[in-house]
Amino acid sequence: MRVGGRSALLLASKLRRPQFVRLIVEMRPDADVNVLDVHVEGEYAGYTPLAYACHFGIENAVLALLSRTDLKVNQQCDGKGHTALMLAAMRGHDAIVDLLIQRPDLEVNKATKKAFHTALMFAALRKHRKVVEVLVGHPDIAVNSKDCNMVSVFQMAQGDPGVCRMMLDRPELDVMYTYVRNGQY
């Protein structure tokens, strides 16, 4: 299944060919759906077929990959620790986020390695209202999570009143949280 050092499945995802992703996933149970792209540098280094599909918003490819029980849906796929859910959330792919959160093994609150950003944080920061709506609707979402600088999701969302309203619908949201650093708010 390897072509030029890369798997055909990885190339089909990277080249945005959902029909080939589906075909490979359905016809070849031996295809490694968790293979890492180690032949690139920069943003895509370490991406998996699912990461590429989520990054580019290829819903049919995501559906095909999610059908595999051996898929590591929470795999951190690059140097920063982004997951497929984070990649979809930061790019505003709400339909893909909705597909991903249907997986019972999805860790909806998984954070990046250093900054501790979650999918909800990326969506709130980038004002992706539909993604925030999908994520806030998940029963396990942590609306009070904080990043490495102790900035809460709600504080990140304050650039968009619509996003704030959605978060305020969650009764566990701590609107009184303040972080004081060196006497500064």
C-alpha positions, -999 to +999 in steps of 0.1 A: +000+000+000+030+023+000+039+046-029+071+065-029+075+060+009+040+072+016+008+052+019-018+055-008-043+064+019-022+092+032-017+106-003-054+103-011-063+123+020-036+149+014-046+153-023-082+157-013-095+126-031-123+114-009-135+087-034-100+071-031-100+074+007-133+056+008-123+029-017-090+021+002-107+021+036-135-002+023-114-025+001-082-028+022-087-036+059-049-038+061-045-001+052-030+018+081-055+045+089-031+060+115+000+064+094+019+096+099+032+118+071+068+120+079+079+132+045+069+169+049+081+197+072+062+225+087+024+227+093+016+192+079+044+173+095+030+143+113-005+145+099-026+114+096-052+107+068-079+119+093-059+151+101-057+160+064-094+153+059-103+174+089-079+202+080-092+204+044-129+199+054-133+167+033-165+153+050-167+121+028-132+112+037-138+118+074-169+095+072-149+067+056-121+069+081-145+071+110-159+037+099-127+020+109-126+007+145-088+008+145-088+046+139-070+066+166-094+095+166-075+113+195-041+110+180-020+142+183-007+145+148+019+173+147+045+190+169+020+211+187-003+183+196-033+191+174-059+164+171-083+160+141-111+176+162-089+207+168-080+210+131-117+209+121-127+233+149-100+259+141-111+259+104-148+262+111-158+227+097-189+223+119-202+193+100-170+174+105-169+184+142-204+170+145-192+137+129-162+135+152-181+140+184-204+111+176-174+088+183-177+074+218-139+072+221-134+109+213-117+130+240-136+163+233-115+182+259-080+170+248-055+199+248-024+207+228+009+198+243+023+232+254-005+259+251-032+235+264-057+248+238-088+226+232-110+224+202-135+247+219-108+273+225-098+273+189-134+277+178-141+305+203-109+324+194-117+322+157-154+330+162-167+299+146-202+301+160-215+269+145-185+249+158-189+264+192-226+255+191-218+219+183-191+216+209-211+233+237-239+209+230-216+179+239-224+168+274-187+163+284-174+197+271-153+216+296-165+252+294-143+263+323-110+250+308-080+273+308-049+274+286-013+276+298-017+313+306-047+306+327-070+323+302-105+307+302-125+296+272-151+323+281-125+350+282-113+339+247-148+341+234-154+376+245-147+390+210-180+376+198-213+381+217-229+352+199-203+328+210-206+342+246-243+337+246-239+300+236-215+294+264-237+312+289-263+286+282-242+261+301-251+264+338-216+253+350-199+282+332-179+302+358-185+338+348-168+351+379-134+336+371-105+361+371-069+354+370-045+378+386-009+378+374+016+400+392-012+422+405-026+427+369-060+415+357 
